[in-house]
Amino acid sequence: MSKRKLTRQQTHRVQRIQDERLDRARRREEAATALLDSGELAAEEEGLVIAHYGTQLDIEALAGERAGQVFRCHLRANLEHLVTGDRVVWQAALKREEGREAIGVVTALQTRQSLLVRPDPYGKLKPVAANIDRILLVISPFPEPSALLVDRYLVACTLTGIRPIILLNKADLVTPELAPVMEALLAPYAAIGYEVRRVSAADGDLADLAALIGRQTVVFVGQSGVGKSSLINVLLPDAGQRVSDISTGSKLGQHTTTTARLFHLPGGGELIDSPGIREFGLWHIDEGQLLDGFVEFAPFLGGCRFRNCAHRQEPGCALRLAVDEGKIDAGRFERFQQLRGALERPQA
């Protein structure tokens, strides 16, 4: 797969961003070092990243007398990029100025059990959230859901190793005219084993969703405007997530969440709200990974007449035969070809 070719302006922008990151890392290290060298830090303890703000993190203490308290922490520059949901080792500052927030220093990252990533516009993978048990892919009637976008999310989730649940929010807006359209969209996913749930934040009762989450750590993903923050406001009214209306001009969602944040639910579970993503590019993967992301293809892979079958017009293609026999949804197979075509084309 060809790498994305950057224009001169984009190259300068990338370099400027890198320089800014280096400067922030230098200032971050200076602040962390000053705290560490002061000798005015408590013993190391475990913490949980509940939000990320540029060069600082909100760390929740997990044990001892500080359990449940949140500290705004610096981090050592030699640590890799930390994300919401990470478990870390940190130290609290012993002194706290009047009227100032509690501070500390993150010194180490604990082993991650899972990591959700997405590619940035330059093809580099950007971590979104860590230590997730389930991914809730939120769609809604408005903005109109795209099956191709849903497939992109599902491929990304599969490669993460976490099987997602498709959550149709704003179910109250599904009119009799829209019902067949939404059913046509969702039925193929249910047929291949994806769990599909229908909810409505407007109803004010999400007991079934809360029970589904249970004591797990889950993350909401989905394009802007599908109502992720509205769902959180019902599940956890004190969260106070900002909500914006759908843009009347573009019919696209308005970005309201600017940083991934972790919330504790009354039932014992944890929920991470991530910034809305209108597009979820897959240019960082290869064709083999794309095939793996279409889970219903698995029983037929390796069954083609030719070992190097490209699954296009070759005779004896097991995938195309499965489509003809109704064992693979024709729409899904067509979208696989679209996504593969995008992988094969150099990025402009």
JOLIN-V301383 format. One record per residue. RES is the residue in one letter. PHI is phi in radians with two decimals (none if undefined). OMEGA is omega in whole degrees, 0 to 359 (none if undefined). NEAR is the number of other ideal C-beta (glycine too) atoms within 10 Angstrom. Layout:
{{RES;PHI;OMEGA;NEAR} {RES;PHI;OMEGA;NEAR}}
//
This chain:
{{M;none;181;15} {S;-1.24;178;10} {K;-1.38;179;10} {R;-1.14;180;17} {K;-1.62;183;10} {L;-1.67;173;16} {T;-1.29;179;9} {R;-1.07;179;7} {Q;-1.10;179;8} {Q;-1.16;178;13} {T;-1.09;178;12} {H;-1.09;180;11} {R;-1.14;178;13} {V;-1.06;180;14} {Q;-1.13;179;10} {R;-1.11;179;10} {I;-1.11;179;11} {Q;-1.10;179;10} {D;-1.10;179;10} {E;-1.13;178;10} {R;-1.11;179;11} {L;-1.11;179;11} {D;-1.15;178;11} {R;-1.11;179;13} {A;-1.11;179;16} {R;-1.12;180;11} {R;-1.18;177;13} {R;-1.13;180;18} {E;-1.14;179;17} {E;-1.09;180;12} {A;-1.15;180;17} {A;-1.16;181;23} {T;-1.12;179;14} {A;-1.07;178;11} {L;-1.17;181;19} {L;-1.11;182;16} {D;-1.32;183;9} {S;-1.21;182;11} {G;1.24;183;7} {E;-1.90;179;12} {L;-2.12;177;19} {A;-1.30;179;15} {A;-1.14;179;7} {E;-1.12;178;13} {E;-2.62;181;18} {E;-1.49;178;16} {G;-2.54;182;28} {L;-2.20;177;22} {V;-1.32;180;26} {I;-1.87;175;20} {A;-2.88;182;18} {H;-2.22;180;20} {Y;-2.23;178;10} {G;1.09;184;8} {T;-1.60;180;17} {Q;-2.27;181;16} {L;-2.24;167;24} {D;-1.64;182;20} {I;-1.97;175;30} {E;-1.70;177;19} {A;-1.20;185;21} {L;-1.82;184;15} {A;-2.62;175;10} {G;1.30;184;12} {E;-1.19;180;7} {R;-1.64;184;18} {A;-0.90;180;10} {G;1.58;178;9} {Q;-1.38;181;13} {V;-1.94;182;16} {F;-2.15;174;22} {R;-1.41;190;15} {C;-2.06;166;25} {H;-1.44;175;24} {L;-2.41;179;27} {R;-1.13;184;16} {A;-1.17;182;17} {N;-1.43;178;9} {L;-1.42;176;16} {E;-1.21;184;8} {H;-1.07;180;10} {L;-1.61;182;18} {V;-2.35;177;23} {T;-1.00;182;26} {G;1.74;179;25} {D;-1.19;171;26} {R;-1.71;187;17} {V;-2.35;169;21} {V;-1.88;184;14} {W;-2.55;178;26} {Q;-2.33;179;21} {A;-1.52;173;24} {A;-1.26;183;19} {L;-1.30;181;11} {K;-1.79;179;9} {R;-2.39;181;12} {E;-1.23;180;8} {E;-1.00;178;4} {G;1.42;180;5} {R;-1.79;179;10} {E;-1.25;177;10} {A;-1.19;183;15} {I;-2.22;179;19} {G;-2.95;181;25} {V;-2.36;174;23} {V;-1.53;185;23} {T;-1.97;182;18} {A;-2.74;176;13} {L;-1.86;177;19} {Q;-1.47;184;14} {T;-1.04;178;6} {R;-1.49;175;14} {Q;-1.54;178;13} {S;-2.80;180;16} {L;-2.60;175;18} {L;-1.65;180;25} {V;-2.23;172;17} {R;-2.48;180;20} {P;-1.37;174;18} {D;-1.49;182;11} {P;-1.07;182;14} {Y;-1.83;175;15} {G;1.49;178;14} {K;-1.58;182;11} {L;-1.38;180;11} {K;-2.00;177;13} {P;-1.09;180;19} {V;-1.97;182;22} {A;-2.78;184;27} {A;-2.21;175;24} {N;1.01;182;23} {I;-1.64;175;25} {D;-1.66;181;16} {R;-2.43;175;18} {I;-1.99;177;25} {L;-1.82;179;25} {L;-1.53;186;23} {V;-1.65;172;23} {I;-2.23;178;25} {S;-2.72;178;27} {P;-1.08;178;20} {F;-2.36;359;15} {P;-1.12;185;19} {E;-0.99;183;12} {P;-1.27;178;21} {S;-1.87;179;15} {A;-1.07;179;18} {L;-1.15;178;13} {L;-1.18;176;18} {V;-1.02;180;22} {D;-1.09;178;22} {R;-1.06;178;21} {Y;-1.06;183;23} {L;-1.12;176;23} {V;-1.09;180;22} {A;-1.05;180;27} {C;-1.14;179;23} {T;-1.05;180;17} {L;-1.19;175;17} {T;-1.29;181;16} {G;1.58;181;11} {I;-2.08;181;17} {R;-1.30;185;14} {P;-1.48;170;22} {I;-1.95;178;18} {I;-1.52;186;23} {L;-2.01;176;26} {L;-1.49;177;21} {N;-1.58;182;26} {K;1.03;181;21} {A;-1.04;179;17} {D;-1.19;180;13} {L;-1.59;180;14} {V;-1.40;180;18} {T;-1.35;176;10} {P;-0.96;178;6} {E;-1.25;181;7} {L;-1.43;186;13} {A;-0.94;179;11} {P;-1.10;180;10} {V;-1.15;181;14} {M;-1.18;179;19} {E;-1.14;178;11} {A;-1.11;179;11} {L;-1.25;190;20} {L;-1.49;186;19} {A;-0.97;180;11} {P;-1.08;179;16} {Y;-1.27;177;21} {A;-1.11;182;12} {A;-1.14;180;11} {I;-1.77;170;14} {G;1.80;177;9} {Y;-1.34;177;19} {E;-1.34;180;14} {V;-2.08;178;15} {R;-2.12;177;14} {R;-2.06;181;15} {V;-2.43;175;23} {S;-2.59;177;20} {A;-1.11;182;23} {A;-1.16;180;13} {D;-1.25;180;10} {G;1.33;180;9} {D;-2.28;180;11} {L;-2.08;182;18} {A;-1.04;180;9} {D;-1.14;179;11} {L;-1.19;178;19} {A;-1.07;178;17} {A;-1.17;178;10} {L;-1.11;179;18} {I;-1.20;179;22} {G;1.01;180;13} {R;-1.84;180;10} {Q;-1.50;169;15} {T;-1.75;183;21} {V;-2.13;177;22} {V;-2.26;174;29} {F;-1.57;171;24} {V;-2.26;180;26} {G;2.59;184;27} {Q;-1.15;181;22} {S;-1.09;174;21} {G;1.61;182;25} {V;-1.44;173;26} {G;1.72;179;27} {K;-1.07;181;30} {S;-1.17;177;21} {S;-1.12;177;19} {L;-1.08;180;24} {I;-1.12;181;24} {N;-1.11;176;18} {V;-1.44;180;19} {L;-1.12;185;20} {L;-2.52;186;17} {P;-0.94;182;9} {D;-1.25;182;6} {A;-1.13;177;16} {G;1.07;178;10} {Q;-1.20;180;16} {R;-1.26;182;11} {V;-2.20;177;16} {S;-2.13;177;14} {D;-1.27;175;9} {I;-1.19;177;17} {S;-1.11;182;13} {T;-1.23;180;6} {G;-1.43;185;6} {S;-1.60;186;11} {K;1.14;177;11} {L;-1.73;181;16} {G;-1.28;176;22} {Q;-1.66;180;14} {H;-1.16;179;14} {T;-2.08;179;18} {T;-1.69;185;19} {T;-1.87;177;10} {T;-2.56;178;13} {A;-1.17;182;23} {R;-2.37;179;20} {L;-1.75;178;21} {F;-2.13;175;17} {H;-1.58;180;15} {L;-1.67;183;19} {P;-1.00;182;8} {G;-1.37;178;13} {G;1.83;179;10} {G;-1.45;179;20} {E;-2.27;183;21} {L;-2.25;179;23} {I;-1.94;177;27} {D;-1.71;183;24} {S;-1.87;179;21} {P;-0.97;181;16} {G;-1.07;180;23} {I;-2.17;179;18} {R;-1.32;178;15} {E;-2.19;178;11} {F;-2.27;184;19} {G;-1.15;179;17} {L;-2.14;185;21} {W;-1.22;180;17} {H;-1.54;183;18} {I;-1.90;177;18} {D;-1.90;185;11} {E;-1.11;179;15} {G;-1.09;178;9} {Q;-1.18;177;15} {L;-1.12;177;20} {L;-1.04;179;17} {D;-1.09;182;16} {G;-1.24;174;21} {F;-1.67;194;22} {V;-1.07;182;15} {E;-1.30;178;19} {F;-1.35;190;20} {A;-0.89;183;10} {P;-1.12;186;12} {F;-1.84;179;18} {L;-1.16;182;15} {G;1.57;181;9} {G;-1.75;180;13} {C;-1.29;180;19} {R;-1.08;180;11} {F;-1.87;184;10} {R;-1.11;181;6} {N;-1.73;182;6} {C;-1.00;180;18} {A;-1.63;177;11} {H;1.07;176;20} {R;-1.94;181;10} {Q;-2.02;184;7} {E;-1.14;176;14} {P;-1.16;177;9} {G;1.35;178;11} {C;-1.29;183;20} {A;-1.16;180;19} {L;-1.20;180;23} {R;-1.17;176;19} {L;-1.11;179;15} {A;-1.12;176;18} {V;-1.13;180;19} {D;-1.07;182;11} {E;-1.55;178;8} {G;1.38;180;8} {K;-1.49;173;13} {I;-2.20;180;23} {D;-1.09;183;19} {A;-1.08;179;11} {G;-1.12;178;15} {R;-1.10;181;19} {F;-1.15;178;18} {E;-1.12;180;13} {R;-1.24;173;19} {F;-1.02;180;21} {Q;-1.11;177;11} {Q;-1.09;181;11} {L;-1.17;178;21} {R;-1.16;177;17} {G;-1.05;178;9} {A;-1.16;179;16} {L;-1.18;185;17} {E;-1.37;181;10} {R;-1.53;176;11} {P;-1.01;178;10} {Q;-1.31;181;16} {A;-1.29;none;7}}
//
